Amino acid sequence: MTTRRLSDTDPLRDTAGVDAVRALCHDLRQPLSAILMLAEAGVGDPERRLATIRDEARWLASMIDDVLTDAPVDRPDVVDVLALVQGCVDRARPTAGCALTVTGRPGAEAFVPPVGLGRAVGCILDNAIRAAGASGHVSIDVREQAGSIHVVIEDDGPGLGKVAAHTSMGLTITAALVSSSGGQFTLTPRSGAPNGAVARIVLPGLGARAVAS
């Protein structure tokens, strides 16, 4: 079994040669693609398309502000992880060719930087959607377990080592962002299945965190 685990000391900058600006450029691709596709679409409810474009643009602005401003913008806060994950899925849907499902219980909260965690989940979703392909499926589940919050993203794509090489940058970025949120990231093959992978983000729940004074 192949497992990727990141320690709490690994920084985003200079991880495998990926600095903050390159990582940002990587993460901008999906929302930009969604904006272009929605802007050029000639079907569907125009007001809904405009609202989605607005949401994507706000997410772009949040990521850019966090990287380019001098003062830290993405400060840790109490985050409803299921709501954050649902937002990531909603942003991914316009360009996702595969089926996406989200399960979990509302109220699973963690004290994390919301933009950083959103970027991490977005990177995993992007890789999983690419791996699953047009006929595949990606499931996302948010659960509480032993005082921790688990975000489990599973795809039925071709499996580890069989996805295009460019996805490795996204996984490196994901691992660093999760580490900066005080969590751990693992990626393993689906148990008992010939294809697919399971990505897991484990975050300390509110009861497990030390409150900074």
C-alpha positions as CSV (number, residue, x, y, z in Angstrom):
1,M,0.0,0.0,0.0
2,T,1.3,3.5,-0.9
3,T,0.7,6.1,1.7
4,R,1.6,9.8,1.6
5,R,1.8,11.5,5.0
6,L,3.0,15.0,5.8
7,S,4.6,16.0,9.1
8,D,3.5,19.3,10.8
9,T,6.9,20.9,10.0
10,D,6.8,20.8,6.2
11,P,6.2,24.3,4.7
12,L,4.3,25.1,1.6
13,R,7.1,27.3,0.2
14,D,9.9,25.3,-1.4
15,T,8.2,21.9,-0.9
16,A,9.5,19.9,-3.9
17,G,10.3,23.2,-5.6
18,V,6.8,24.5,-5.3
19,D,6.7,28.0,-3.9
20,A,3.6,30.0,-2.8
21,V,3.1,31.8,-6.1
22,R,3.4,28.6,-8.2
23,A,1.0,26.8,-5.9
24,L,-1.4,29.7,-6.2
25,C,-1.3,29.5,-10.0
26,H,-2.0,25.8,-9.8
27,D,-5.0,26.4,-7.7
28,L,-6.4,29.2,-9.9
29,R,-6.8,26.9,-12.9
30,Q,-10.0,25.1,-11.9
31,P,-12.1,28.2,-10.9
32,L,-10.9,30.1,-13.9
33,S,-12.0,27.2,-16.1
34,A,-15.4,27.2,-14.4
35,I,-15.8,30.9,-15.0
36,L,-14.9,30.7,-18.7
37,M,-17.2,27.7,-19.2
38,L,-20.1,29.4,-17.4
39,A,-19.6,32.7,-19.3
40,E,-19.6,30.9,-22.6
41,A,-22.6,28.6,-21.8
42,G,-25.7,29.3,-23.8
43,V,-28.1,27.2,-21.8
44,G,-29.5,27.2,-18.3
45,D,-30.7,29.9,-16.0
46,P,-28.6,33.1,-16.7
47,E,-29.1,34.3,-13.1
48,R,-27.9,31.1,-11.7
49,R,-24.8,31.1,-14.0
50,L,-24.0,34.6,-12.9
51,A,-24.3,33.8,-9.2
52,T,-21.9,30.8,-9.7
53,I,-19.5,33.0,-11.6
54,R,-19.7,35.5,-8.7
55,D,-18.9,32.8,-6.2
56,E,-16.0,31.5,-8.2
57,A,-14.6,35.1,-8.6
58,R,-14.9,35.6,-4.8
59,W,-13.0,32.4,-4.2
60,L,-10.3,33.5,-6.6
61,A,-10.0,36.8,-4.8
62,S,-9.7,35.0,-1.4
63,M,-6.8,32.9,-2.6
64,I,-5.0,35.8,-4.2
65,D,-5.4,38.0,-1.2
66,D,-4.0,35.3,1.1
67,V,-0.9,34.8,-0.9
68,L,-0.1,38.4,-2.0
69,T,-1.0,40.6,0.9
70,D,1.6,41.4,3.6
71,A,-0.5,40.6,6.6
72,P,-2.0,37.1,6.9
73,V,-5.6,37.1,5.7
74,D,-6.4,33.4,6.2
75,R,-6.4,33.3,10.0
76,P,-7.6,30.1,11.8
77,D,-11.3,30.2,12.7
78,V,-14.0,27.8,13.8
79,V,-15.1,26.2,10.5
80,D,-18.1,23.9,9.8
81,V,-16.1,21.4,7.8
82,L,-19.1,19.8,6.0
83,A,-20.2,23.3,4.9
84,L,-16.7,24.1,3.6
85,V,-16.5,20.9,1.7
86,Q,-19.9,21.4,0.2
87,G,-18.8,24.8,-1.1
88,C,-15.7,23.2,-2.7
89,V,-17.9,20.6,-4.4
90,D,-20.3,23.3,-5.6
91,R,-17.4,25.2,-7.2
92,A,-16.1,22.0,-8.8
93,R,-19.4,20.9,-10.3
94,P,-19.4,23.2,-13.4
95,T,-16.3,21.6,-14.9
96,A,-16.7,18.0,-13.4
97,G,-17.6,15.4,-15.9
98,C,-18.1,12.7,-13.3
99,A,-20.8,12.2,-10.6
100,L,-20.1,13.9,-7.2
101,T,-21.8,13.0,-3.9
102,V,-21.3,14.5,-0.4
103,T,-22.3,12.9,2.9
104,G,-21.7,13.9,6.5
105,R,-23.2,15.5,9.6
106,P,-23.4,19.3,9.9
107,G,-21.7,20.7,12.9
108,A,-18.4,18.9,12.6
109,E,-16.2,21.8,13.5
110,A,-12.4,22.4,13.4
111,F,-10.2,25.5,14.2
112,V,-8.4,25.9,10.8
113,P,-7.5,28.6,8.2
114,P,-10.6,28.3,6.0
115,V,-9.0,29.4,2.7
116,G,-6.1,27.0,3.2
117,L,-8.4,24.1,4.0
118,G,-10.6,25.0,1.0
119,R,-7.6,25.0,-1.3
120,A,-6.5,21.6,0.0
121,V,-9.9,20.1,-0.5
122,G,-10.1,21.7,-4.0
123,C,-6.8,20.2,-5.0
124,I,-7.9,16.7,-3.9
125,L,-11.2,17.1,-5.7
126,D,-9.5,18.3,-8.9
127,N,-7.2,15.2,-8.9
128,A,-10.1,12.8,-8.1
129,I,-12.3,14.2,-10.8
130,R,-9.5,13.9,-13.4
131,A,-8.9,10.3,-12.2
132,A,-12.5,9.3,-12.3
133,G,-13.2,10.5,-15.8
134,A,-16.5,11.2,-17.4
135,S,-18.0,7.9,-16.4
136,G,-16.6,7.8,-12.9
137,H,-17.8,8.8,-9.5
138,V,-16.2,10.8,-6.6
139,S,-17.7,10.6,-3.1
140,I,-16.8,12.9,-0.3
141,D,-17.7,12.1,3.4
142,V,-17.1,14.2,6.5
143,R,-17.2,12.4,9.8
144,E,-16.1,12.8,13.4
145,Q,-14.0,10.0,14.8
146,A,-12.2,9.9,18.2
147,G,-12.1,13.7,18.6
148,S,-10.9,14.3,15.0
149,I,-12.6,15.4,11.8
150,H,-12.1,13.2,8.8
151,V,-12.6,14.4,5.2
152,V,-12.6,11.3,3.0
153,I,-12.5,11.7,-0.8
154,E,-12.8,8.5,-2.8
155,D,-12.7,8.0,-6.6
156,D,-13.1,5.0,-8.8
157,G,-10.5,6.1,-11.3
158,P,-7.5,4.2,-12.6
159,G,-5.6,4.2,-9.2
160,L,-2.4,5.5,-7.8
161,G,0.5,5.8,-10.3
162,K,-1.9,5.8,-13.3
163,V,-2.9,9.4,-13.2
164,A,-1.2,12.1,-15.3
165,A,2.1,13.3,-13.8
166,H,0.9,16.9,-13.4
167,T,-1.3,16.0,-10.5
168,S,1.7,15.4,-8.3
169,M,2.0,19.2,-7.7
170,G,-1.5,19.3,-6.5
171,L,-0.9,16.6,-4.0
172,T,2.3,18.3,-2.7
173,I,0.3,21.6,-2.3
174,T,-2.5,19.7,-0.5
175,A,-0.1,18.0,2.0
176,A,1.5,21.3,2.8
177,L,-1.8,23.2,3.2
178,V,-3.2,20.4,5.5
179,S,-0.1,20.5,7.6
180,S,-0.4,24.2,8.0
181,S,-4.0,23.6,9.3
182,G,-2.6,21.2,12.0
183,G,-3.8,18.1,10.2
184,Q,-2.5,15.1,8.3
185,F,-3.1,14.0,4.7
186,T,-2.9,10.4,3.4
187,L,-3.5,8.9,0.0
188,T,-4.0,5.2,-0.4
189,P,-5.5,2.8,-3.0
190,R,-9.1,1.7,-2.5
191,S,-9.2,-1.4,-0.3
192,G,-10.2,-4.5,-2.2
193,A,-10.8,-2.6,-5.4
194,P,-8.6,-2.8,-8.6
195,N,-9.0,1.0,-9.3
196,G,-9.4,4.2,-7.5
197,A,-7.8,6.0,-4.5
198,V,-8.9,7.3,-1.1
199,A,-7.6,10.7,0.1
200,R,-8.1,11.5,3.7
201,I,-7.6,14.7,5.6
202,V,-7.6,14.4,9.4
203,L,-8.1,17.5,11.4
204,P,-8.1,18.0,15.2
205,G,-11.7,18.7,16.4
206,L,-12.4,21.7,18.6
207,G,-12.0,19.6,21.7
208,A,-8.5,18.6,20.7
209,R,-7.1,22.0,19.8
210,A,-5.0,24.2,22.1
211,V,-6.5,27.7,22.2
212,A,-3.9,30.3,21.6
213,S,-4.0,33.2,24.0
